[in-house]
Amino acid sequence: MLRFMFTTIALLTLALPATAQDAEVGQEYQITIATEEDNQYTGPYGQARIGSIAVNVPDAKVEERYTVRITAIALNQYSGDRQASCEFTQIGGDKAGNCLPAP
């Protein structure tokens, strides 16, 4: 039993630093769009995550890369996810603007 506990602790110690850290207000990040969504209220957008924080970029496509500066983080009342408001600029492209904030 003691060996099992030490093995578990050792594995957790190695795995915890590898987990992604959540976004912080005022910080700048580079993201890659992972999924595309289309919402009847907000229109099409691409979504990426910084840790557990969702970042929704309007009209973004999968695999596009962006630099984002987080301006606020709020709870999305519909999905229950924490969602970032941000300013974005496309890397290697001409898109720029504001991310979709949490409703």
N, C-alpha and C positions, 0 to 999 in steps of 0.2 A: 504494500500500500504506500509506503514511504517513497519507494522508487517511482511509482506512478505519479505522486504529487510533485516530485522534483522534475520529472520529465515534462509534466504539464506546465509547470512554472517556467521551465527553460524555453519551451515552445512559445508560450505567450510573450515572454520577454523578447524573443526574436521577432515575433510577428507584429507586435504593437507599434514599433517605429515605422513599419511599412504601411500602416493604414493612413489614408488620406486625411489631411487636416481640413476643417471647415474654413470657408472664406471669411475674411474679416473686413469690416467697413473701412474704407480709405486705402485698401491695398489694391495692387494691380496684379492681374493674373493673365496667363495665356491659356486659352481653352481651345478644344477641338469639338465641334458639334457632333454629338453621338446619335441623336434621333431627330426626326422631323415630325411636327404635329400640325394640325389645322383646327382651329377653334372658331366657332361661329361668331364669337364676340371679339376676339383679338386678331383673327386671321392666321396665316401660316407663320410658323416660327420653328427655329431649331433649338434643341435643348442640350446643355452640357451640365455637368455637376462638378462642383469644387467641394470635395468631401461629401456632406449630405445636403449642401445648398444647391438648389436648382437655379440655373441661369438660362433665361429664355431670350433668344436673339431673333427679332422679327426678320422674316424672309431668308433665314439662314438655311443652308443645305448641309447634309451629312458630310463630314470630313473637312469643311471649311474651318479655318483657324482665325481666332480673334484675340485681341488684347482687350481686357475689360478692367475697368476701375469700379469697385463696389462702392455704391453710395448709400445703400440701406439694405437691411435684411428683415423680412416680415413673414408671417405665417400665411400661406395661401389657404383661405377659408374653405375652398372647394376640394383641394387635393390633400390638405393636411401637411404638405411639404413646406419647409422653409425655403423661401425664394428671394433671390437678390434683385435689387434695382441696381442698374449700372449704366455706365457709358461705355460704348464699344467702338473699336476700329478694326476692320478686317486686315489681317496680315496678308500682304500680296494682292490686295484688292482695293476697291474704292468705297466699300460700305462703311458707314459710320452713323452713330446715333445713340439712342437710349434703349436699354433692354426693357422687356415687359415687366412691370412691377407686379407684386402680388395683389390680387383683388381684395 
